[in-house]
Amino acid sequence: MTSIQSDARLQQVIGLLETVCGCSYVITGEEDLRAYGSDETQDLYFPFDILVKPADEKEIGELLRICNRYRIPVTPRGGGSGVTGGALPVQKGVVLSTERLNKIITINETDRYVIAECGVITQELCEAVEEKGLFFPVAPTSRAFSFVGGNVAENAGSMYSCKYGTTSRYVINLQVVLPNGEIFWTGANVEKNATGLDLTRLFVGSEGLLGVITKVVFRLLPKPRVSALMLTGFDDLAMACEAVIAIRRSGLSPAAAELIGHSALQLTRAYLKESFPLTADRIKAHLLIELNAADENRLAFETETVAQLLGEYTQDEIFLGSSSPEKERLWMIRRNIGNALKSENRLYRDIDVCIPLSFVYRYISGVEEICKREGVAVACFGHVLDGNLHTMLHWEKASFPGEDHFAAVLHEIYDFAISNGGVISGEHGIGYLQKEFMPLQFPASSLRLMKEIKTVFDPEGIMNPGKVL
């Protein structure tokens, strides 16, 4: 697409958009656009033409109708927290920021649901419902700045997904604006709904390909009253993985179960420059288990049971945190892995495959073998109980291994995971970065069907082009 200065069509579109959203919210200055041409995906940046900040679904409907008429690409954008390039304007055009749609509309305590606009920050929604004694359990690591609409569009997960599942489990209804400007609700605010095709599920995880999600209705749970966090180390990765399998077989449902591999552990310890327990070089893995319950007796039972199980696989001390400061200290390394991987002019590629729990140890070992053979640094960690591991390939900016070589390594890792029952993405989505690997996961007939579904909703192909399919 040609630049805004030389394209009369775009100049006309700007004028039309200004009549809908107001001149202050249709932005074309290069410096003003810069922050919206990137997200958390490596150091990628794509210039584009127009930034629009609509106030509500009616304005979104009008601006989509305009862009559809002129066939202008539209990239919906939430908080910019994605790591697969889902909000990158790879084909220029319009970036539609949902930041002004930021109201929590209602919290229904009797029927246990919340209605929120798509631009509400995840953490603010969590805090608002907890004030009512309720609980929204899917808060990604990016909760301090991710938007709930983006979480729905990506079907985001969190550290607590091993017990509570991903975002899709809690979405009962959505307000959506289609590319032709039509506004509709996908379902109803009820616990059960066997009425017609499930359009709500279709839009969850659709990554902005079908329309713009403007309001979300989330199912809520009672807030757990008590919780505890356990940390221990293992001098054998295989034993750490066996311990997790034992916990699964016990019938317990930890709120979180996080594995930190040796490379991630040592890299983050060096970054933090502090003394932490169980970080000697002999420690090959950390395991963090968080438990929550409705009362102290149940929590005590589960804590004792998990401690006994862990003791069968490690001789190292088990640290227990009950207060907020204690738990924050135990979470410190896990929550700083990303910061460590971005420090010292380093970049990383996050492969967020999801694999069967029974394959976790073989997956990590296999990936480490691939990367060692190919000369690529790797650090593995993640949500081990549900098999959603983060495989972080990392390098210094000055020593990138080369596009062809790097692509070959990625292809081998994805193929290894998929051939053993895994999927490309457990929680980050496909977006721009992982699109090329979709043929490894799906036959041509499945990909064709997905494209046909998109065409039904978006016949002009304006919605988030260049992503997923």
C-alpha positions, -999 to 999 in steps of 0.1 A, spaced: 0 0 0 13 35 -9 20 61 18 -7 83 32 9 114 17 6 101 -19 -26 81 -18 -57 103 -24 -79 73 -14 -64 73 21 -67 110 25 -104 106 17 -107 78 43 -90 100 69 -117 126 64 -145 101 67 -130 86 98 -127 120 114 -164 125 110 -170 93 129 -145 94 157 -135 131 158 -102 147 146 -84 141 179 -89 103 176 -78 99 140 -40 101 141 -15 102 112 17 118 126 47 95 122 59 99 158 24 93 172 20 61 152 54 46 162 44 29 194 15 12 177 36 -4 149 51 -29 174 41 -51 203 60 -74 225 71 -96 196 109 -95 195 120 -62 179 96 -62 150 81 -29 138 58 -22 109 49 13 98 13 20 89 -10 48 78 -38 57 103 -43 52 140 -80 53 151 -92 53 187 -130 49 186 -152 54 217 -177 26 214 -190 -2 192 -211 22 171 -180 42 160 -162 9 154 -191 -2 132 -190 30 111 -152 30 107 -152 -7 97 -179 0 71 -157 28 57 -126 6 56 -145 -23 41 -159 0 13 -124 12 5 -107 -21 12 -83 -6 37 -66 -32 60 -76 -30 97 -55 -43 125 -74 -45 158 -51 -37 188 -56 -42 225 -28 -37 250 0 -47 227 11 -75 249 12 -102 223 44 -121 214 34 -136 181 28 -104 162 -10 -106 162 -14 -68 165 13 -58 140 0 -39 110 19 -60 84 -1 -46 55 -2 -10 67 -37 6 66 -55 13 99 -47 3 134 -79 2 155 -70 8 191 -96 -3 217 -80 16 245 -110 40 250 -135 11 255 -123 6 291 -154 4 313 -165 -25 335 -203 -23 328 -217 -46 355 -207 -73 380 -236 -96 386 -230 -113 420 -260 -136 419 -255 -150 384 -217 -147 387 -207 -129 356 -190 -96 346 -197 -76 315 -167 -55 304 -157 -35 274 -128 -50 254 -103 -24 265 -105 -31 302 -70 -40 316 -70 -76 329 -57 -68 363 -83 -41 369 -111 -66 360 -96 -92 384 -94 -67 413 -129 -54 407 -145 -88 409 -124 -98 439 -138 -69 458 -171 -86 454 -158 -119 467 -156 -134 432 -127 -146 410 -116 -145 374 -88 -171 372 -72 -165 338 -48 -136 343 -18 -139 319 16 -128 330 9 -96 310 -22 -89 332 -9 -54 342 -13 -41 307 -31 -67 285 -68 -60 276 -96 -85 281 -107 -83 245 -72 -93 233 -72 -122 258 -104 -134 243 -91 -130 207 -60 -150 215 -77 -175 239 -51 -165 264 -39 -188 292 -21 -182 324 0 -199 351 -34 -210 366 -47 -227 335 -37 -262 347 -66 -259 372 -89 -234 357 -83 -237 319 -79 -209 294 -100 -179 286 -125 -199 265 -138 -217 296 -152 -184 310 -166 -166 279 -203 -169 278 -212 -141 255 -195 -115 232 -205 -84 215 -189 -83 181 -187 -58 152 -184 -74 117 -164 -58 89 -197 -47 73 -204 -27 104 -231 -50 118 -231 -53 156 -244 -84 173 -242 -106 204 -229 -142 199 -248 -159 228 -266 -152 260 -257 -145 297 -266 -180 310 -248 -210 323 -260 -234 296 -268 -228 260 -275 -255 234 -293 -231 211 -279 -231 175 -243 -230 163 -218 -218 190 -207 -184 175 -191 -175 208 -166 -203 206 -159 -193 170 -148 -158 180 -127 -169 210 -92 -174 196 -101 -159 162 -72 -134 165 -90 -105 149 -97 -123 116 -135 -122 117 -144 -90 134 -138 -68 164 -148 -80 199 -162 -50 217 -178 -64 249 -171 -95 269 -192 -115 294 -171 -136 316 -183 -164 340 -169 -159 375 -160 -182 403 -161 -179 441 -128 -164 453 -105 -190 470 -100 -180 506 -65 -194 512 -35 -203 492 1 -215 496 31 -218 473 58 -245 474 92 -245 458 118 -272 455 147 -282 433 158 -313 415 192 -325 405 176 -345 377 151 -330 352 135 -365 347 127 -366 384 111 -332 383 88 -344 354 80 -376 372 70 -356 403 45 -336 382 30 -368 368 27 -382 404 8 -350 414 -15 -354 384 -22 -391 393 -29 -381 430 -61 -364 419 -51 -331 433 -56 -299 412 -29 -274 419 -37 -238 409 -3 -236 392 26 -259 385 56 -242 370 88 -259 358 120 -239 353 148 -257 335 185 -254 342 194 -228 315 164 -205 324 173 -209 361 209 -200 358 203 -171 333 177 -155 356 198 -160 387 226 -141 370 203 -114 359 188 -108 393 222 -107 410 208 -119 443 211 -150 464 182 -175 460 177 -209 474 183 -240 453 202 -222 425 235 -241 427 247 -254 394 238 -290 403 201 -280 404 187 -289 371 151 -278 376 128 -258 399 93 -268 405 67 -243 418 34 -256 430 6 -232 441 -24 -245 459 -56 -227 468 -87 -238 487 -119 -227 504 -106 -233 539 -74 -239 559 -81 -276 565 -83 -285 528 -52 -264 521 -33 -282 548 -43 -316 535 -32 -307 499 1 -291 510 10 -321 531 1 -345 502 21 -326 477 51 -324 500 50 -361 505 49 -367 467 78 -343 461 98 -359 487 98 -392 467 116 -375 439 140 -350 455 161 -347 486 162 -310 485 144 -287 509 108 -277 501 101 -240 507 66 -230 517 52 -195 513 18 -185 528 20 -148 532 21 -125 501 58 -114 507 68 -150 511 51 -160 479 64 -131 460 100 -141 470 94 -177 458 80 -165 425 109 -141 419 129 -162 395 99 -175 375 85 -140 370 119 -125 358 128 -151 332 115 -129 304 134 -99 317 166 -119 319 161 -131 283 157 -95 271 187 -82 290 222 -74 277 211 -69 241 195 -103 239 165 -113 218 144 -144 221 118 -164 202 90 -179 224 78 -213 212 47 -220 233 39 -255 222 15 -276 242 23 -313 245 10 -342 265 22 -343 300 37 -378 295 60 -364 267 73 -334 287 107 -348 296 113 -363 262 103 -330 246 127 -309 267 155 -333 262 149 -336 225 148 -298 220 180 -293 240 196 -319 217 184 -302 186 196 -268 198 230 -281 209 235 -297 175 225 -265 157 244 -241 179 213 -222 192 209 -213 229 176 -225 245 159 -221 278 128 -241 287 102 -234 314 65 -231 318 32 -245 327 42 -281 331 11 -297 345 -9 -288 313 20 -294 290 23 -258 279 61 -252 279 79 -221 267 108 -230 246 129 -198 244 155 -197 217 177 -167 225 207 -149 210 226 -116 213 215 -90 187 249 -90 171 250 -128 167 217 -139 151 222 -174 136 208 -164 102 173 -165 88 176 -198 70 194 -217 97 170 -203 124 139 -212 103 152 -248 99 157 -251 137 121 -238 143 107 -262 118 125 -291 134 112 -282 169 76 -277 158 76 -309 138 90 -328 168 63 -315 191 34 -320 166 46 -355 157 43 -365 193 8 -352 199 15 -315 205 2 -283 190 19 -251 178 5 -228 204 -10 -234 239 -18 -198 247 -1 -172 226 -19 -178 193 -5 -180 158 -4 -144 147 23 -134 123 53 -153 136 39 -188 137 17 -187 106 43 -204 84 41 -236 105 3 -241 103 7 -266 74 27 -288 99 -3 -289 121 -32 -291 96 -39 -308 63 -47 -285 33 -84 -294 36 -85 -280 72 -67 -248 63 -90 -243 33 -120 -246 56 -106 -220 80 -101 -196 51 -136 -202 39 -150 -194 73 -130 -162 73 -144 -153 39 -180 -157 51 -174 -130 78 -148 -109 60 -153 -112 22 -131 -82 14 -103 -96 36 -97 -64 55 -95 -79 90 -60 -84 104 -45 -95 71 -13 -115 70 -20 -134 102 -28 -170 111 -39 -183 77 
